[in-house]
Amino acid sequence: MLKNRSLVSISDLSEDDVNNVFLKADEMLGYINNSKKINIMNSKILATLFYEPSTRTRLSFESAMHRLGGSVISMADSKTASVSKGETLADTIRIVESYSDIIVIRHPLEGAALLASKFSSKPIINAGDGSGEHPTQTLVDLYTIRKELGDINDKTITIIGDLKYGRTVHSLLMALIRYNVKINLISPENLRLPDYVYNELKNKLNITISSNLEKYIDSTDVLYVTRIQKERFTDKNEYSKLIGSYKITLKEVDKMKDNSIIMHPLPRIDEISPKVDITDKAKYFKQASYGIPIRMALISMIVGD
């Protein structure tokens, strides 16, 4: 049961929890597809605290709450909030919890969501903490694979791009421990998976590390592409050297298996050619749309009756 629980890490969820979220998301997707109005969050308020820019995550959480019949209050720009005056995260959380029933937070510092959960009597959902984790994106990713390929087990998943700073990658890999999958990690040397993440996973997942996408693309079921994250670099010259390290074009698409798919947590820069968008393998916009039923499911299971 997720009732009144915070979601800081994907590890907070058991396999049964994840499966129950997927079942509830299927139910919510049915409501969306049938334009059916639901009011299970009537009189409930969701607060979004975003200390970093966001489009899909913030709007999908807010859309999910509205579709459930609830209300939303938002701090979309920390520059206009009391944090700009020096207010601590702990004090902000103490105030906002008195205004809401559930809080969604994105913060540039790893561990901020965990800290927020320590000071809140209301459930906290981590919408991304620095280069740490992004558990709700992971649920969206797993749900996408399940919906588009029928199952997550027995798949080869190739993850390419920024594996060092990519919080979506870190959470996804920790979740994939529960499944029978083969993982290829493709990145420049400087953007490989951090040791602390790799050491946690190396005995639990079948992982291959390489910088050569060509070698693995024809055996891949899921190609999970990530951008090089400029905002995580302290040395902009290093970023300039790494941007454009990989680009998925129609040439790469032609080499992929017939039923394979391409995913991306978005936003993209130049790592996937727009020409790929019209192919049947491109599932990243569908992936983004699945964020609504997944987040509806989470909210309803955590604060619903």
C-alpha positions as a Markdown table, in Angstrom:
| # | Residue | x | y | z |
|---|---|---|---|---|
| 1 | Met | 0.0 | 0.0 | 0.0 |
| 2 | Leu | 1.2 | 3.5 | -0.9 |
| 3 | Lys | -1.2 | 5.4 | 1.3 |
| 4 | Asn | 0.4 | 8.4 | 2.9 |
| 5 | Arg | 3.9 | 7.3 | 1.8 |
| 6 | Ser | 6.6 | 9.5 | 0.3 |
| 7 | Leu | 8.4 | 8.5 | -2.9 |
| 8 | Val | 12.0 | 9.7 | -2.7 |
| 9 | Ser | 13.7 | 6.8 | -4.5 |
| 10 | Ile | 12.5 | 4.1 | -6.9 |
| 11 | Ser | 13.9 | 1.7 | -4.2 |
| 12 | Asp | 11.0 | 2.8 | -1.9 |
| 13 | Leu | 8.7 | 0.7 | -4.1 |
| 14 | Ser | 8.4 | -3.0 | -4.0 |
| 15 | Glu | 7.8 | -5.1 | -7.1 |
| 16 | Asp | 4.1 | -5.4 | -6.0 |
| 17 | Asp | 4.0 | -1.6 | -5.5 |
| 18 | Val | 5.2 | -1.1 | -9.1 |
| 19 | Asn | 2.8 | -3.6 | -10.5 |
| 20 | Asn | -0.1 | -2.0 | -8.6 |
| 21 | Val | 0.8 | 1.4 | -9.9 |
| 22 | Phe | 0.8 | 0.0 | -13.5 |
| 23 | Leu | -2.7 | -1.6 | -12.9 |
| 24 | Lys | -4.0 | 1.7 | -11.5 |
| 25 | Ala | -2.4 | 3.6 | -14.5 |
| 26 | Asp | -4.2 | 1.3 | -16.9 |
| 27 | Glu | -7.5 | 2.3 | -15.1 |
| 28 | Met | -6.6 | 6.0 | -15.3 |
| 29 | Leu | -5.7 | 5.7 | -19.0 |
| 30 | Gly | -9.1 | 4.3 | -19.6 |
| 31 | Tyr | -10.7 | 7.3 | -18.0 |
| 32 | Ile | -8.6 | 9.6 | -20.1 |
| 33 | Asn | -9.3 | 7.8 | -23.4 |
| 34 | Asn | -13.0 | 7.8 | -22.6 |
| 35 | Ser | -13.0 | 11.5 | -21.5 |
| 36 | Lys | -14.6 | 10.3 | -18.2 |
| 37 | Lys | -14.6 | 12.8 | -15.4 |
| 38 | Ile | -13.4 | 11.6 | -12.0 |
| 39 | Asn | -13.4 | 13.5 | -8.7 |
| 40 | Ile | -11.6 | 11.2 | -6.3 |
| 41 | Met | -9.2 | 14.1 | -5.3 |
| 42 | Asn | -12.1 | 16.6 | -4.7 |
| 43 | Ser | -11.0 | 19.0 | -1.9 |
| 44 | Lys | -7.4 | 17.7 | -2.1 |
| 45 | Ile | -4.5 | 20.1 | -3.0 |
| 46 | Leu | -1.2 | 19.2 | -4.6 |
| 47 | Ala | 1.8 | 21.6 | -4.2 |
| 48 | Thr | 4.6 | 21.7 | -6.8 |
| 49 | Leu | 7.9 | 23.1 | -5.6 |
| 50 | Phe | 10.3 | 23.3 | -8.6 |
| 51 | Tyr | 13.7 | 24.8 | -7.9 |
| 52 | Glu | 14.8 | 23.8 | -11.4 |
| 53 | Pro | 13.1 | 24.3 | -14.8 |
| 54 | Ser | 10.6 | 21.6 | -15.9 |
| 55 | Thr | 8.0 | 21.2 | -18.6 |
| 56 | Arg | 6.8 | 17.6 | -18.7 |
| 57 | Thr | 7.2 | 16.6 | -15.1 |
| 58 | Arg | 5.6 | 19.7 | -13.5 |
| 59 | Leu | 2.8 | 20.0 | -16.1 |
| 60 | Ser | 2.0 | 16.3 | -16.0 |
| 61 | Phe | 1.7 | 16.3 | -12.2 |
| 62 | Glu | -0.5 | 19.3 | -12.4 |
| 63 | Ser | -2.6 | 17.9 | -15.2 |
| 64 | Ala | -2.9 | 14.6 | -13.3 |
| 65 | Met | -4.2 | 16.3 | -10.2 |
| 66 | His | -6.7 | 18.4 | -12.2 |
| 67 | Arg | -7.9 | 15.2 | -14.0 |
| 68 | Leu | -8.5 | 13.6 | -10.6 |
| 69 | Gly | -10.7 | 16.5 | -9.6 |
| 70 | Gly | -8.2 | 18.1 | -7.2 |
| 71 | Ser | -6.5 | 21.5 | -7.1 |
| 72 | Val | -2.9 | 22.7 | -7.5 |
| 73 | Ile | -0.7 | 25.4 | -6.0 |
| 74 | Ser | 2.7 | 25.9 | -7.5 |
| 75 | Met | 6.1 | 27.5 | -6.9 |
| 76 | Ala | 7.2 | 27.4 | -10.5 |
| 77 | Asp | 10.1 | 29.9 | -10.1 |
| 78 | Ser | 12.2 | 29.9 | -6.9 |
| 79 | Lys | 13.4 | 33.4 | -7.8 |
| 80 | Thr | 10.0 | 34.8 | -6.9 |
| 81 | Ala | 9.6 | 32.8 | -3.7 |
| 82 | Ser | 11.0 | 33.3 | -0.2 |
| 83 | Val | 13.9 | 31.0 | -1.0 |
| 84 | Ser | 15.3 | 34.0 | -2.8 |
| 85 | Lys | 15.4 | 35.8 | 0.6 |
| 86 | Gly | 17.3 | 32.9 | 2.2 |
| 87 | Glu | 14.5 | 30.7 | 3.5 |
| 88 | Thr | 15.7 | 27.2 | 4.1 |
| 89 | Leu | 14.2 | 24.2 | 2.4 |
| 90 | Ala | 13.1 | 22.8 | 5.8 |
| 91 | Asp | 11.2 | 26.0 | 6.5 |
| 92 | Thr | 9.6 | 26.1 | 3.0 |
| 93 | Ile | 8.4 | 22.5 | 3.4 |
| 94 | Arg | 7.0 | 23.2 | 6.9 |
| 95 | Ile | 4.9 | 26.1 | 5.4 |
| 96 | Val | 3.8 | 24.4 | 2.2 |
| 97 | Glu | 2.7 | 21.2 | 4.0 |
| 98 | Ser | 0.1 | 23.3 | 5.9 |
| 99 | Tyr | -1.3 | 24.5 | 2.5 |
| 100 | Ser | -1.5 | 21.1 | 0.8 |
| 101 | Asp | -2.1 | 17.4 | 1.0 |
| 102 | Ile | 0.9 | 16.2 | -1.1 |
| 103 | Ile | 4.1 | 17.9 | -2.2 |
| 104 | Val | 6.0 | 17.3 | -5.4 |
| 105 | Ile | 9.6 | 18.7 | -5.3 |
| 106 | Arg | 12.4 | 19.2 | -7.9 |
| 107 | His | 15.7 | 20.5 | -6.6 |
| 108 | Pro | 19.2 | 20.8 | -8.0 |
| 109 | Leu | 20.8 | 19.2 | -4.9 |
| 110 | Glu | 21.0 | 15.4 | -4.6 |
| 111 | Gly | 19.2 | 14.4 | -1.4 |
| 112 | Ala | 16.9 | 17.4 | -1.2 |
| 113 | Ala | 13.8 | 15.3 | -1.6 |
| 114 | Leu | 14.9 | 13.0 | 1.2 |
| 115 | Leu | 15.6 | 16.0 | 3.4 |
| 116 | Ala | 12.1 | 17.4 | 2.5 |
| 117 | Ser | 10.5 | 14.2 | 3.6 |
| 118 | Lys | 12.1 | 14.4 | 7.0 |
| 119 | Phe | 10.5 | 17.8 | 7.7 |
| 120 | Ser | 7.0 | 17.0 | 6.2 |
| 121 | Ser | 4.1 | 15.3 | 7.7 |
| 122 | Lys | 2.5 | 15.1 | 4.2 |
| 123 | Pro | 3.8 | 12.8 | 1.5 |
| 124 | Ile | 6.7 | 14.0 | -0.6 |
| 125 | Ile | 7.3 | 12.9 | -4.3 |
| 126 | Asn | 10.7 | 13.4 | -5.7 |
| 127 | Ala | 10.5 | 15.0 | -9.2 |
| 128 | Gly | 14.3 | 14.9 | -9.6 |
| 129 | Asp | 17.1 | 15.8 | -7.2 |
| 130 | Gly | 20.2 | 17.0 | -8.9 |
| 131 | Ser | 22.0 | 14.0 | -10.5 |
| 132 | Gly | 20.4 | 11.6 | -8.0 |
| 133 | Glu | 17.1 | 10.1 | -8.9 |
| 134 | His | 13.8 | 10.7 | -10.7 |
| 135 | Pro | 11.6 | 7.8 | -9.6 |
| 136 | Thr | 8.3 | 8.9 | -11.3 |
| 137 | Gln | 10.1 | 9.2 | -14.6 |
| 138 | Thr | 11.3 | 5.6 | -14.1 |
| 139 | Leu | 7.7 | 4.4 | -13.6 |
| 140 | Val | 6.8 | 6.2 | -16.8 |
| 141 | Asp | 9.7 | 4.5 | -18.6 |
| 142 | Leu | 8.9 | 1.0 | -17.3 |
| 143 | Tyr | 5.2 | 1.6 | -18.1 |
| 144 | Thr | 6.1 | 2.6 | -21.7 |
| 145 | Ile | 8.2 | -0.5 | -22.3 |
| 146 | Arg | 5.3 | -2.6 | -20.9 |
| 147 | Lys | 2.7 | -0.9 | -23.0 |
| 148 | Glu | 4.7 | -0.8 | -26.2 |
| 149 | Leu | 6.5 | -4.2 | -26.1 |
| 150 | Gly | 4.1 | -6.2 | -23.9 |
| 151 | Asp | 6.6 | -7.1 | -21.2 |
| 152 | Ile | 9.8 | -5.8 | -19.7 |
| 153 | Asn | 11.4 | -9.2 | -19.1 |
| 154 | Asp | 13.7 | -10.8 | -21.7 |
| 155 | Lys | 14.6 | -7.4 | -23.3 |
| 156 | Thr | 17.9 | -5.9 | -24.3 |
| 157 | Ile | 18.0 | -2.3 | -23.2 |
| 158 | Thr | 20.7 | 0.0 | -24.6 |
| 159 | Ile | 21.1 | 3.3 | -22.7 |
| 160 | Ile | 23.1 | 6.0 | -24.4 |
| 161 | Gly | 24.4 | 9.4 | -23.6 |
| 162 | Asp | 24.9 | 11.1 | -20.2 |
| 163 | Leu | 25.1 | 8.2 | -17.7 |
| 164 | Lys | 27.1 | 10.2 | -15.2 |
| 165 | Tyr | 24.7 | 13.0 | -14.4 |
| 166 | Gly | 21.5 | 11.3 | -15.8 |
| 167 | Arg | 19.2 | 10.9 | -12.8 |
| 168 | Thr | 16.6 | 9.2 | -15.1 |
| 169 | Val | 19.3 | 6.6 | -15.9 |
| 170 | His | 20.2 | 6.0 | -12.3 |
| 171 | Ser | 16.6 | 5.4 | -11.2 |
| 172 | Leu | 15.8 | 3.3 | -14.3 |
| 173 | Leu | 18.8 | 1.0 | -13.7 |
| 174 | Met | 17.9 | 0.5 | -10.0 |
| 175 | Ala | 14.4 | -0.5 | -11.1 |
| 176 | Leu | 15.6 | -2.9 | -13.8 |
| 177 | Ile | 17.2 | -5.1 | -11.1 |
| 178 | Arg | 13.7 | -6.6 | -10.7 |
| 179 | Tyr | 13.6 | -7.8 | -14.3 |
| 180 | Asn | 15.4 | -10.3 | -16.5 |
| 181 | Val | 17.1 | -7.9 | -18.9 |
| 182 | Lys | 20.4 | -7.3 | -20.6 |
| 183 | Ile | 21.8 | -3.8 | -20.3 |
| 184 | Asn | 24.2 | -2.0 | -22.6 |
| 185 | Leu | 25.6 | 1.3 | -21.3 |
| 186 | Ile | 26.9 | 3.5 | -24.1 |
| 187 | Ser | 28.7 | 6.8 | -23.4 |
| 188 | Pro | 31.9 | 8.8 | -23.7 |
| 189 | Glu | 34.5 | 7.8 | -21.1 |
| 190 | Asn | 33.9 | 11.1 | -19.2 |
| 191 | Leu | 30.1 | 10.4 | -18.9 |
| 192 | Arg | 30.2 | 6.8 | -17.7 |
| 193 | Leu | 28.0 | 5.6 | -14.9 |
| 194 | Pro | 29.3 | 6.8 | -11.5 |
| 195 | Asp | 31.2 | 4.1 | -9.5 |
| 196 | Tyr | 28.7 | 4.3 | -6.6 |
| 197 | Val | 25.8 | 3.5 | -9.0 |
| 198 | Tyr | 27.8 | 0.8 | -10.9 |
| 199 | Asn | 29.0 | -0.9 | -7.7 |
| 200 | Glu | 25.4 | -1.2 | -6.5 |
| 201 | Leu | 24.3 | -2.8 | -9.8 |
| 202 | Lys | 27.2 | -4.9 | -11.1 |
| 203 | Asn | 26.2 | -8.1 | -9.3 |
| 204 | Lys | 22.5 | -7.6 | -9.9 |
| 205 | Leu | 22.3 | -6.8 | -13.6 |
| 206 | Asn | 23.8 | -8.1 | -16.8 |
| 207 | Ile | 25.7 | -5.0 | -17.8 |
| 208 | Thr | 28.0 | -4.3 | -20.7 |
| 209 | Ile | 29.9 | -0.9 | -20.8 |
| 210 | Ser | 31.1 | 0.5 | -24.1 |
| 211 | Ser | 31.4 | 3.7 | -26.2 |
| 212 | Asn | 30.5 | 1.9 | -29.4 |
| 213 | Leu | 26.7 | 2.1 | -30.2 |
| 214 | Glu | 27.2 | 0.4 | -33.6 |
| 215 | Lys | 28.2 | -2.9 | -31.9 |
| 216 | Tyr | 24.9 | -3.2 | -30.0 |
| 217 | Ile | 22.2 | -1.4 | -32.0 |
| 218 | Asp | 21.0 | -4.3 | -34.1 |
| 219 | Ser | 20.3 | -6.5 | -31.0 |
| 220 | Thr | 18.6 | -3.8 | -29.0 |
| 221 | Asp | 14.9 | -3.9 | -28.1 |
| 222 | Val | 14.8 | -0.6 | -26.3 |
| 223 | Leu | 17.1 | 2.3 | -27.3 |
| 224 | Tyr | 17.0 | 4.8 | -24.4 |
| 225 | Val | 18.6 | 8.0 | -25.5 |
| 226 | Thr | 19.6 | 10.8 | -23.1 |
| 227 | Arg | 20.9 | 14.3 | -23.7 |
| 228 | Ile | 24.3 | 15.7 | -22.5 |
| 229 | Gln | 23.2 | 17.8 | -19.5 |
| 230 | Lys | 24.8 | 21.2 | -19.8 |
| 231 | Glu | 23.5 | 22.4 | -16.4 |
| 232 | Arg | 25.4 | 19.7 | -14.6 |
| 233 | Phe | 28.8 | 20.7 | -15.9 |
| 234 | Thr | 31.1 | 23.0 | -13.9 |
| 235 | Asp | 33.5 | 23.2 | -16.9 |
| 236 | Lys | 31.6 | 24.4 | -19.9 |
| 237 | Asn | 34.6 | 23.6 | -22.1 |
| 238 | Glu | 34.2 | 19.9 | -21.2 |
| 239 | Tyr | 30.5 | 20.1 | -22.1 |
| 240 | Ser | 31.4 | 21.6 | -25.5 |
| 241 | Lys | 33.7 | 18.7 | -26.2 |
| 242 | Leu | 31.0 | 16.1 | -25.4 |
| 243 | Ile | 27.9 | 17.6 | -27.0 |
| 244 | Gly | 27.0 | 15.8 | -30.1 |
| 245 | Ser | 28.9 | 12.6 | -29.1 |
| 246 | Tyr | 26.0 | 10.5 | -30.4 |
| 247 | Lys | 23.2 | 11.2 | -32.8 |
| 248 | Ile | 20.3 | 8.8 | -33.7 |
| 249 | Thr | 19.4 | 9.3 | -37.4 |
| 250 | Leu | 17.5 | 7.2 | -39.9 |
| 251 | Lys | 20.7 | 5.4 | -40.6 |
| 252 | Glu | 20.7 | 4.0 | -37.0 |
| 253 | Val | 16.9 | 3.3 | -37.1 |
| 254 | Asp | 17.4 | 1.2 | -40.2 |
| 255 | Lys | 19.8 | -1.1 | -38.3 |
| 256 | Met | 17.4 | -1.7 | -35.4 |
| 257 | Lys | 15.2 | -4.8 | -34.9 |
| 258 | Asp | 11.7 | -4.7 | -36.4 |
| 259 | Asn | 9.8 | -4.4 | -33.1 |
| 260 | Ser | 12.4 | -2.3 | -31.3 |
| 261 | Ile | 11.5 | 1.2 | -29.9 |
| 262 | Ile | 13.4 | 4.4 | -29.2 |
| 263 | Met | 12.8 | 6.3 | -25.9 |
| 264 | His | 14.0 | 9.6 | -24.4 |
| 265 | Pro | 13.1 | 11.3 | -21.1 |
| 266 | Leu | 13.2 | 14.6 | -22.9 |
| 267 | Pro | 14.0 | 17.4 | -23.6 |
| 268 | Arg | 16.3 | 16.6 | -26.5 |
| 269 | Ile | 18.9 | 18.8 | -28.0 |
| 270 | Asp | 20.5 | 17.2 | -31.1 |
| 271 | Glu | 20.8 | 13.6 | -30.0 |
| 272 | Ile | 17.8 | 12.4 | -32.1 |
| 273 | Ser | 17.2 | 13.7 | -35.6 |
| 274 | Pro | 13.7 | 15.1 | -36.0 |
| 275 | Lys | 13.4 | 12.8 | -39.1 |
| 276 | Val | 13.3 | 9.9 | -36.7 |
| 277 | Asp | 10.0 | 11.3 | -35.1 |
| 278 | Ile | 7.8 | 10.0 | -37.9 |
| 279 | Thr | 9.1 | 6.4 | -37.7 |
| 280 | Asp | 7.1 | 3.7 | -35.9 |
| 281 | Lys | 10.1 | 3.2 | -33.5 |
| 282 | Ala | 9.9 | 6.7 | -32.1 |
| 283 | Lys | 8.0 | 6.4 | -28.8 |
| 284 | Tyr | 9.4 | 9.3 | -26.8 |
| 285 | Phe | 6.3 | 11.5 | -27.2 |
| 286 | Lys | 4.0 | 8.6 | -26.3 |
| 287 | Gln | 6.4 | 8.0 | -23.4 |
| 288 | Ala | 5.8 | 11.6 | -22.2 |
| 289 | Ser | 2.0 | 11.2 | -22.5 |
| 290 | Tyr | 2.1 | 8.1 | -20.3 |
| 291 | Gly | 3.3 | 10.5 | -17.5 |
| 292 | Ile | -0.3 | 11.5 | -17.0 |
| 293 | Pro | -1.9 | 8.1 | -16.1 |
| 294 | Ile | 1.2 | 7.1 | -14.1 |
| 295 | Arg | 1.1 | 10.3 | -12.0 |
| 296 | Met | -2.7 | 10.1 | -11.6 |
| 297 | Ala | -2.2 | 6.5 | -10.3 |
| 298 | Leu | 0.5 | 7.6 | -7.8 |
| 299 | Ile | -1.5 | 10.6 | -6.5 |
| 300 | Ser | -4.7 | 8.6 | -6.1 |
| 301 | Met | -2.9 | 5.7 | -4.3 |
| 302 | Ile | -0.9 | 8.0 | -1.9 |
| 303 | Val | -3.6 | 10.5 | -0.9 |
| 304 | Gly | -6.8 | 9.0 | -2.2 |
| 305 | Asp | -9.4 | 7.1 | -0.2 |
